């Protein structure tokens, strides 16, 4: 089984609130049809949920955030999710909407529910989940990122590999030479020492990729503007991007 994370930067225009990159989403959907094994899709918020979570100062730490803000963030993520579901349907995939609340209780996964996701994926459906504003209890809420969901799913489902689809070629060890990091097992770079070519969101992705790789699972970072690279990564064919090798 494959886990695929569609980053907010590849599926939305982050400079413009509530602006989806529909043509890019369609191109990715067409490529995903070529995958001949069960897979699960997780997507980020970009200029939808991420935009509003910043505006309402909401974070991953459970707290009593503005309740209207919680509603706005959640509503915006539902809107973005609908765009992705519609694209998948149009391109002959069988998306199965799976909000994180279906397999999370507070900020902890419901293991039985997470395991069920694999059965859904094996039934010719494509589970599609997403980062979201989550209810925590006692009037508290928090932001559960799509990157964090990838780690939550990987721990239980043990995918053959996990792929983060980005708006850049990968992670660079040096922005001047633009050398890509390929092998976490041998190089073992520290997150703080990796050159950041985009905003702090990349650091979070690297942190989760390292956590997944430490489970003994391979993680790929690929450029979604060249969607064929997703399939190439799965087939290990002329791979271009960044590989965090399972250790």
N, C-alpha and C positions, 0 to 999 in steps of 0.2 A: 504494500500500500504506500501511496505517496501523499505527503502533506504539502500544500501549495499556499503560500501567503502572497496575496496581491497588495502591495504597499499603497498607501494613500497617495504617494507622489506619482505613481504610474496610472492610477485609475481616476485621479482628479487633477484639476488645475489648482494648485495650492494658493496661487496669487488671487484667485477669484472665488469668493464664497459660493457654495452650492453649485459648483461647475464640474461636471463629470467629463472625462475624456472618453466619450462613447465610442468613437472609432477605434481607439486603442483597446478598449474593453472587448469590442467585437473581434478584433484581430487575435487577441489572446484566447477568446472563447473558441475560435476556429482551430487554433493550435491544440487546445486541450482535447478536442475530439480525437486527436491522434494517439492519446494515451490509452494503452490497452491493458490497464490494470486499475483496480479501485483507487480513487483519490478523493481527498477532502480539500475544500477551498476555504481559506480564511481571508477576510479582507479588512483593510484599515479604514480610517475615517477621512484622511486628507482634508479637503476644504469643506467637508460636511461636519462630521462629529468632532474632529480635531479642532477645527476653527472655533466651534461653539464651546468646547471644553476649556480652551484658552480664554475665551471671552468671559466665561463665568467662573474662571479660576478654579476649575475642578482638576483633581489629581488622582493618582492611583491609591493614595492613602485614604481609607474610609474616614469620612467626616460628615458633618451636617452642612452639606453644600446647599446652595440656593435651589429650592425644589422646582422652580420654573426652569432653571438652567438644566436640571436633570431631564425634565420633560423635553426641552428643546434639543438637547444632545441626542436623546434616544429617538426622537422623531426624525431628526436629520439622518441618523444611521439607517433607520427603516427606509427612508427615501432613497439613499444610496444603494442599499441592498436590493431594492426593487429594480433599480436600473440594471444591476448585475444579473439578477434572476431573469429579467426580460431578455437580456443579451444572450444568456445561456440557452434559453428556450428557443430563441430565434435561430440559434446556431446548432440546433438539434442535440443539445445536452439535456439532461433531466435533473435540474437543480432541485434540491430539497432544503428549503429554508430552515435553519437550525439556530435560533437565537441562543446566545451564551447562557441565558437564564434557564434553558432547557437542561443544561448539564452542570450548572454551578449552583451552590447554596452558600450565600454570603460570598466570601472570596475563596471558597474551597470547592474543588471539583467533586461531582458525584460520580464515583468510579464506575458504577454499574451503567450510568447513562453515557459516560464517555466510551465505554466498551461497546455500547449499542451502536455508536456512530460507525464503527467498522462494519457491522452487519448491514447498515443502511447503504454504505458505499459499495458493498459486495452485491447489492441487489439491483445494480444498474441505475442507481440514483447517485447524484453528486451532492453530498452534504455541503451546505454553504453557511458558514457562520462568520461573525464579525466582532470587532472591538465595540464596546458599548458602555453606556452608563448603567451601572448595576446597583440594585438594592442590596444593602448590607444588613439592615435591621436597626431598630431603635432610632429611626429617622435618619440614619446615616446611609450614604451611598459612596460610590467610587467609580473610577474609570478603569475598565479592564481592556488593555490594549490587545490588538490582534497579534502582536509579537509575543505577548505573554501567553495567549491562547495556544500558539504554536508549541510552546514548551509544555503546557498542560497536556495537550493531546499527545505529544511525542512520548512523554513519560509512561502513558498507559498503552497507547496503540503501537508503539515501537515501529514506526514506518520504515520502509526500506531506505527512504531518504526524504529530506525536507528541503523545499525550495522557497527562497524569498525572492519575489519578483520586484525589482527596483526600477528607478528611473536613471540609474547610472550603471556603469560596467561592473563595478564591484568595490571592494575595499582596498585602498592603496596603503602600502607601508611607507611610501614617500611620494608626496604630490609632485615633486620635481621630476623624478624618474618615472612616476606613475607605474611602479612595480606592484602587481597584484599579489596579495597573499593567497597562496594556494593550499598549504599544508599545515594545519594547526598542530599536528602531532610532532612535526620536526621543528617548526619555527616558534610555536608557543608565544606569540606576541601578547603583550598586556594591552587591554582595551585603552588605557590612558595614553599609550604610546603609538596607537594607530592614527595615522593622519586622517582627519575627517574632511570629506569632500562635499558634504551636505550639512544639514542642520543636526542638532543633537539627537534627532530621531534615529540616526544611523548608529549612534552609540548604543541605544537600547536594543536595536536589532542584533548588533554584534554580541552584546551580553547574552541575549537569549540563544543565539547561534552557538556560543561557547557552552552554555548549559546543556543544549541538546547534544552537542558533539561529545561532551563528557559522559553521556549515556551510552557512548559507543556507536552513535548514529551520525551518518554523513549529512552535512548541510551545505547547500549551494546558494550563492547569491548570483542572480542573473539579471540582465537588462531586459525589461519588458518591452522596450521600444523595438527590440529584435526578438519577437516571441518564439521564433524557431529555436532559440537557445534553451527554452524550457524543455522541449523534447530532446534536444541534444544532451542536456544535462542528465535527463532520465536514462538515455541510452549510453551515456558516457562517450558520446561521439563528438569529436572536435569541440570539446567543452571550452567555453569562454566565460570567464567570470571569476568568482572566488569560491574555493572549496575549504570548508572547515571539516577536516577529516575526523571521524569518530575515534576517540581515544579511550 
